[in-house]
Amino acid sequence: MLFSSLSFLYIFLPLVLAVYYLVPAKLKNVILLLFSLLFYYIGEQKLVLLLLLSSVVDYTCSLGIERFRHKTGMPRLFLGLSLAANIALLGYFKYIDLIIRSINAVLDTQLDLLKVALPIGISFFTFQTMSYTFDVYRGDVKAERNFLDFFTYVSLFPQLIAGPIVRYKTVAVELKERTFDLESFASGIGRFCVGLGKKILIANTLAVACKTYAGMADKTVLMTWVYAISFSLQIYFDFSGYSDMAIGLGKLFGFSFPENFNYPFIAKSVTEFWRRWHMTLGVWFRDYVYIPMGGNRVKAGRFVLNILVVWFLTGLWHGAEYNFVVWGLYYGLLLLMEKFLLKKALQLSRVLSHLYLLLITVLGFVLFDAAGISEALRTSGRLFGIGAALTNTVSTYYARSYAPVIVIAAILATPLAKQAYAALKKHRAGKQVCSFLEPAVSLLLLILSTAYLVDGSYNPFMYFRF
């Protein structure tokens, strides 16, 4: 079941909200847990067992860390057991075939692929539970002794399968006590509807443009640029739309989840882009990999290694294919270039710096979307006229067909609308207009999205595959 499905919007969500707010406070976590498990069971039965296994391991290991904190070597042992269990889960379900293909390539063997089905959201919930054990080990949080509360944290349906990656200390207080706030509830509905509109009305339309390009026999330069820009915007509106829905749903149940996107396409460097894109993943790698390796408080050679390791793992996190690894290292190398070679150049012109970032990002997403490295190279070549004509009648029609949604998406990918809204609210009359606009826009987005879903305009969230 997905947030952008009619069954979720008009059956599951109303039902869970009704039951949640009818039961007394002491039973709210029980209701959230039961409905979260039902949510996962409907979509993928074995995910429930994996969640339970991961939760039991991390719950037990965190208690062991706290119980034997002053006994030499024991906290590290329990931390190691937790990490080993989670990495083993992730390794088997996500990376086993990549490992086998690599062995076959290096040793010239012909081992059969296991073709294990990838559980939805496994990369998200394993990283979330590992962050908890890390934080207990460091003394940043106390180990949770109530397993029901801990399992509720691990399995919260609003955010687990595609983020944001929520650390335990972010919601520790809210797990124990949440109060109903009508303003926050209304804000949650609005945020959810915005995310739904981003996904259904924009991302899904751009997905059609990308699918159309894939089916074209004669791909021109113009057509390839339209595709590359469309995909870059599609993945942003798809993923940020899901994050908006998750954050909005969290508010409906009294939780404050961290932001995951901050208008990344207005960045003027790769460094800034990755401070704005999938922020909770970036913070995770910073706190649990980069800083423990020494961060930037080391010699230049070790700093380079730290960056490359982090971005190798970032690429690998996104997918068990070689092009994802190359994609991660691509950004790692660019970050190093900006650190050592381009810092002053990027400060010379804001416009040129922004254009540089957009070009780099589009090329990166071409690699991200490709079925393999060779396909990525062919598509990137077409962008610059290698092996492709400039345009033809079909590509001109293709560009004109999707130009309106691309322009609208490009504008909405900037904070212009947010800034205009904030400026309007500063005036007395503007506040009255906004008090009407907020529910009206939310209702309009819900109606339009529902109409598209009824009409069959639907595709799953892209980041579910990670």
VOGU-3710 file (C-alpha; in Angstrom, 3 decimals, decimal comma):
1> mlfsslsfly> 0,000/0,000/0,000  1,279/3,438/-0,926  0,342/6,881/0,340  -0,663/7,866/-3,190  -3,292/5,146/-3,510  -7,056/5,392/-3,163  -7,132/2,570/-0,620  -4,736/4,456/1,652  -6,375/7,863/1,212  -9,986/6,817/1,694
11> iflplvlavy> -9,892/3,581/3,711  -6,689/3,002/5,668  -5,866/6,558/6,796  -9,400/7,556/7,908  -9,719/4,251/9,770  -6,425/4,530/11,643  -7,087/8,186/12,530  -10,557/7,358/13,849  -9,345/4,478/16,005  -6,228/6,367/17,148
21> ylvpaklknv> -8,187/9,349/18,451  -10,950/7,240/20,021  -8,683/5,176/22,275  -7,129/6,507/25,517  -3,576/7,865/25,492  -2,038/4,709/26,964  -3,258/2,676/23,980  -2,230/5,059/21,195  1,181/3,450/20,645  -0,483/0,031/20,535
31> illlfsllfy> -2,863/1,249/17,821  -0,041/2,875/15,851  2,011/-0,310/16,070  -0,842/-2,586/14,993  -1,823/-0,408/12,052  1,824/0,027/11,037  2,282/-3,736/10,966  -0,961/-4,080/9,005  0,286/-1,425/6,565  3,468/-3,416/5,914
41> yigeqklvll> 1,694/-6,764/5,881  -0,668/-5,591/3,134  2,288/-4,523/1,003  4,851/-7,176/1,842  4,293/-9,883/4,440  7,916/-10,805/5,114  8,786/-7,199/5,945  6,916/-7,605/9,239  9,207/-10,471/10,261  12,316/-8,536/9,219
51> lllssvvdyt> 11,154/-5,535/11,227  10,546/-7,728/14,250  13,932/-9,446/13,921  15,806/-6,171/13,512  13,902/-4,619/16,423  14,542/-7,531/18,795  18,260/-7,529/17,974  18,698/-3,783/18,427  16,496/-3,643/21,522  18,478/-6,458/23,163
61> cslgierfrh> 21,881/-5,108/22,123  21,090/-1,601/23,357  20,086/-2,977/26,753  23,324/-4,983/26,787  25,353/-1,855/25,989  23,744/0,018/28,878  23,870/-2,907/31,313  27,580/-3,582/30,737  28,699/-0,038/29,885  31,545/-0,083/32,397
71> ktgmprlflg> 32,755/-3,568/31,539  35,702/-3,435/29,149  34,850/-4,519/25,628  31,227/-5,452/26,287  29,530/-2,314/24,883  31,582/-2,640/21,713  30,638/-6,324/21,469  26,915/-5,561/21,651  27,313/-2,711/19,166  29,144/-5,074/16,823
81> lslaaniall> 26,384/-7,681/17,121  23,741/-5,085/16,276  25,654/-3,772/13,273  26,485/-7,275/12,049  22,837/-8,344/12,190  21,579/-5,280/10,314  24,348/-5,352/7,719  23,725/-9,074/7,215  20,032/-8,386/6,560  20,874/-5,596/4,159
91> gyfkyidlii> 23,660/-7,590/2,521  21,566/-10,679/1,892  18,378/-9,062/0,660  19,916/-6,187/-1,283  23,504/-6,974/-2,251  23,893/-10,737/-2,513  23,424/-10,805/-6,305  25,854/-7,902/-6,770  28,402/-9,840/-4,716  27,839/-12,973/-6,801
101> rsinavldtq> 28,136/-11,031/-10,079  31,375/-9,465/-8,845  32,792/-12,872/-7,882  31,835/-14,267/-11,288  33,509/-11,334/-13,047  36,742/-11,479/-11,027  37,164/-15,253/-10,761  35,524/-16,141/-14,094  33,011/-18,401/-12,332  29,349/-18,964/-13,141
111> ldllkvalpi> 27,647/-18,971/-9,762  23,867/-18,719/-9,994  22,203/-15,525/-8,817  19,850/-15,976/-5,865  17,415/-13,318/-7,136  16,214/-12,497/-3,632  13,205/-10,149/-3,613  14,129/-6,781/-2,124  11,891/-5,860/0,839  10,457/-2,361/0,482
121> gisfftfqtm> 12,355/0,248/2,463  14,995/-2,088/3,897  17,757/0,501/3,446  15,754/3,020/5,448  14,760/0,913/8,433  18,164/-0,764/8,849  19,870/2,643/8,898  17,281/3,915/11,350  17,768/1,048/13,790  21,560/1,186/13,471
131> sytfdvyrgd> 21,480/4,884/14,366  19,642/3,997/17,579  22,253/1,456/18,694  25,063/3,875/17,794  23,449/6,611/19,890  22,991/4,311/22,887  26,635/3,231/22,579  27,780/6,861/22,529  25,574/7,763/25,472  23,501/10,200/23,394
141> vkaernfldf> 20,272/8,440/24,414  19,190/6,013/27,097  18,255/2,522/25,961  14,478/2,168/25,635  13,256/-0,475/28,093  9,675/-0,652/26,842  9,784/-2,923/23,795  6,346/-1,820/22,609  7,473/1,817/22,459  10,704/0,838/20,728
151> ftyvslfpql> 8,938/-1,351/18,164  6,489/1,489/17,537  9,438/3,786/16,785  10,982/1,267/14,395  7,762/0,473/12,545  6,001/3,866/12,314  4,242/3,594/8,948  4,349/7,320/8,026  8,091/7,400/7,426  9,812/4,063/7,618
161> iagpivrykt> 9,800/2,728/4,062  11,142/5,847/2,323  12,253/8,227/5,043  12,989/10,690/6,376  15,449/8,655/8,429  14,272/9,488/11,956  16,700/9,084/14,824  15,337/7,849/18,133  16,322/10,966/20,070  14,233/13,061/17,666
171> vavelkertf> 10,989/11,357/18,748  11,920/9,889/22,154  9,764/12,346/24,108  6,862/12,121/21,654  6,844/8,329/21,912  5,974/8,695/25,593  3,596/11,632/25,489  1,803/13,381/22,647  -0,913/15,995/22,879  -3,515/16,838/20,249
181> dlesfasgig> -2,902/20,210/18,629  -5,533/21,330/16,113  -3,148/23,770/14,422  -0,491/21,072/14,016  -3,124/18,604/12,784  -4,332/21,080/10,153  -0,727/21,791/9,174  -0,181/18,056/8,780  -3,150/17,739/6,423  -1,850/20,630/4,335
191> rfcvglgkki> 1,670/19,224/4,191  0,350/15,806/3,194  -1,783/17,268/0,393  1,165/19,274/-0,937  3,265/16,111/-1,044  0,452/14,184/-2,704  0,137/16,873/-5,372  3,891/16,887/-5,972  3,836/13,139/-6,482  0,643/12,667/-8,500
201> liantlavac> 0,338/15,882/-10,489  3,995/16,639/-11,211  6,229/13,592/-10,678  3,849/11,188/-12,396  3,445/13,515/-15,393  7,206/13,860/-15,718  7,471/10,072/-15,435  5,398/9,804/-18,618  7,904/12,067/-20,381  10,755/9,798/-19,279
211> ktyagmadkt> 8,889/6,652/-20,297  8,113/8,169/-23,693  11,802/8,947/-24,223  12,782/5,378/-23,349  10,497/4,079/-26,095  11,832/6,404/-28,796  13,984/4,824/-31,497  15,631/7,979/-32,847  16,781/9,977/-29,828  17,927/13,516/-30,631
221> vlmtwvyais> 19,869/16,082/-28,608  16,705/18,080/-27,887  14,773/15,005/-26,837  17,587/13,841/-24,559  17,782/17,206/-22,792  14,021/17,172/-22,235  14,307/13,652/-20,788  17,302/14,486/-18,563  15,662/17,594/-17,126  12,354/15,751/-16,714
231> fslqiyfdfs> 13,961/12,906/-14,792  15,914/15,274/-12,535  12,703/17,077/-11,630  10,703/13,853/-11,428  12,928/12,257/-8,826  12,932/15,470/-6,787  9,141/15,826/-6,761  8,684/12,090/-6,238  11,008/11,825/-3,253  10,366/15,238/-1,692
241> gysdmaiglg> 6,644/14,624/-2,206  6,891/11,398/-0,219  8,877/13,200/2,494  6,207/15,918/2,660  3,508/13,273/3,041  5,508/11,469/5,730  6,109/14,676/7,689  2,438/15,608/7,334  1,291/12,183/8,533  3,674/12,451/11,468
251> klfgfsfpen> 1,952/15,672/12,529  -1,447/13,966/12,366  -0,236/11,552/15,039  1,704/14,079/17,117  5,235/13,489/15,786  7,716/16,028/14,424  9,875/14,390/11,755  12,998/16,130/10,402  12,987/17,935/7,079  14,534/16,030/4,182
261> fnypfiaksv> 14,761/18,608/1,364  15,481/22,321/1,195  15,172/23,411/-2,460  18,360/21,651/-3,651  18,184/23,006/-7,203  18,879/26,562/-6,043  22,326/25,463/-4,821  25,454/26,919/-6,387  27,795/24,020/-5,730  27,666/20,262/-5,322
271> tefwrrwhmt> 28,602/20,725/-1,675  25,570/22,942/-1,095  23,315/20,661/-3,152  23,998/17,719/-0,862  23,251/19,834/2,191  19,792/20,347/0,724  19,041/16,931/-0,842  18,012/13,901/1,266  19,343/15,681/4,316  18,639/12,906/6,820
281> lgvwfrdyvy> 20,770/10,445/4,834  23,593/12,982/4,582  23,469/13,589/8,338  23,485/9,818/8,944  26,663/9,288/6,923  28,253/12,366/8,481  27,579/11,290/12,069  28,126/7,534/11,792  30,796/7,184/9,083  32,552/10,435/8,163
291> ipmggnrvka> 33,182/11,881/11,649  34,178/8,527/13,232  36,750/8,161/10,411  38,219/11,526/11,380  36,140/13,848/9,214  38,175/16,827/8,023  40,401/16,880/11,107  42,989/14,723/9,365  45,735/15,061/6,779  44,781/15,680/3,157
301> grfvlnilvv> 45,300/12,081/2,044  43,110/10,685/4,808  40,480/13,365/4,134  40,299/12,272/0,488  39,884/8,666/1,610  37,134/9,624/4,072  35,167/11,454/1,382  35,514/8,638/-1,153  34,476/5,983/1,382  31,387/7,974/2,379
311> wfltglwhga> 30,337/8,507/-1,224  31,102/4,938/-2,242  28,731/3,848/0,533  26,191/6,515/-0,429  26,107/5,197/-3,977  25,896/1,609/-2,758  23,047/2,530/-0,394  21,004/3,698/-3,377  21,272/0,490/-5,345  23,045/-2,806/-5,863
321> eynfvvwgly> 24,336/-1,948/-9,325  27,720/-0,685/-10,493  26,280/2,531/-11,901  25,114/3,543/-8,408  28,637/3,033/-7,075  30,018/5,133/-9,932  27,303/7,723/-9,252  28,383/7,977/-5,629  32,079/8,273/-6,502  31,178/10,852/-9,177
331> ygllllmekf> 29,833/13,125/-6,463  32,673/12,287/-4,102  35,234/13,389/-6,692  33,266/16,554/-7,435  33,190/17,436/-3,743  36,959/16,973/-3,578  37,427/19,138/-6,673  35,344/21,885/-5,092  37,330/21,619/-1,881  40,803/21,769/-3,435
341> llkkalqlsr> 40,415/23,344/-6,890  37,124/25,142/-7,475  36,392/26,984/-4,228  37,462/30,423/-5,497  36,104/29,886/-9,015  32,639/29,097/-7,664  32,592/32,435/-5,846  33,225/34,522/-8,981  29,714/34,369/-10,445  26,507/33,216/-8,767
351> vlshlyllli> 24,873/32,656/-12,153  27,716/30,558/-13,563  27,998/28,608/-10,306  24,298/27,824/-10,453  24,494/26,731/-14,096  27,494/24,546/-13,232  25,497/22,877/-10,451  22,483/22,264/-12,678  24,628/20,696/-15,417  26,467/18,485/-12,936
361> tvlgfvlfda> 23,189/17,417/-11,344  21,493/16,568/-14,643  24,494/14,469/-15,703  24,429/12,761/-12,325  20,776/11,827/-12,655  21,375/10,461/-16,156  23,861/8,066/-14,568  21,427/7,369/-11,720  18,579/6,413/-14,068  20,619/4,366/-16,530
371> agisealrts> 20,379/0,582/-16,690  24,178/0,461/-16,749  27,298/2,542/-17,184  27,426/2,067/-20,968  23,857/3,333/-21,330  24,682/6,326/-19,126  27,641/7,183/-21,357  25,510/6,937/-24,513  22,789/9,148/-23,049  25,316/11,686/-21,750
381> grlfgigaal> 26,933/11,741/-25,183  23,603/12,515/-26,844  23,251/15,590/-24,621  26,289/17,028/-26,399  25,483/15,812/-29,903  27,551/12,630/-29,886  25,740/10,027/-31,970  22,533/12,046/-32,200  20,961/14,629/-34,492  20,116/17,998/-33,005
391> tntvstyyar> 16,367/17,683/-33,478  13,580/16,364/-35,706  9,827/16,706/-35,995  9,091/14,084/-33,345  11,478/15,562/-30,786  10,083/19,063/-31,355  6,575/17,769/-30,658  7,897/15,874/-27,626  9,542/19,013/-26,235  6,454/21,153/-26,789
401> syapviviaa> 4,217/18,556/-25,156  6,139/18,473/-21,891  7,491/22,034/-21,780  4,567/23,374/-19,681  4,950/20,814/-16,881  8,746/21,196/-16,931  8,448/24,980/-16,557  5,884/24,653/-13,758  8,020/22,035/-12,000  11,152/24,169/-12,346
411> ilatplakqa> 9,385/27,149/-10,752  7,947/25,050/-7,929  11,401/23,569/-7,276  12,460/27,041/-6,083  11,273/28,876/-2,941  9,493/31,567/-5,007  5,985/30,392/-4,089  6,943/30,033/-0,425  8,461/33,511/-0,367  5,409/35,043/-2,051
421> yaalkkhrag> 3,143/33,331/0,465  5,257/34,577/3,391  5,181/38,120/1,991  1,392/37,952/1,644  0,963/36,864/5,274  2,792/39,962/6,519  -0,233/42,117/5,668  -3,513/42,079/7,571  -5,587/41,520/4,455  -3,065/38,950/3,279
431> kqvcsflepa> -3,525/36,916/6,453  -7,249/36,688/5,775  -6,588/35,592/2,208  -4,091/32,969/3,411  -6,537/31,619/5,987  -8,842/30,843/3,061  -6,129/29,776/0,618  -4,518/27,113/2,816  -7,543/24,791/3,134  -8,722/25,647/-0,392
441> vsllllilst> -5,396/24,703/-1,993  -5,165/21,526/0,109  -8,673/20,495/-0,935  -7,971/21,298/-4,589  -4,764/19,238/-4,562  -6,598/16,322/-2,961  -9,440/16,478/-5,504  -7,126/16,739/-8,514  -4,854/13,959/-7,234  -7,861/11,735/-6,590
451> aylvdgsynp> -9,138/12,378/-10,101  -5,777/11,372/-11,559  -5,701/8,223/-9,421  -9,214/7,249/-10,480  -8,152/7,780/-14,083  -5,226/5,422/-13,555  -2,407/7,986/-13,494  -0,313/6,178/-10,934  3,148/4,782/-10,382  4,980/3,780/-7,195
461> fmyfrf> 7,484/5,944/-5,390  10,935/5,723/-6,947  12,824/5,522/-3,655  10,876/2,455/-2,501  13,344/0,340/-4,462  16,136/1,470/-2,144
//
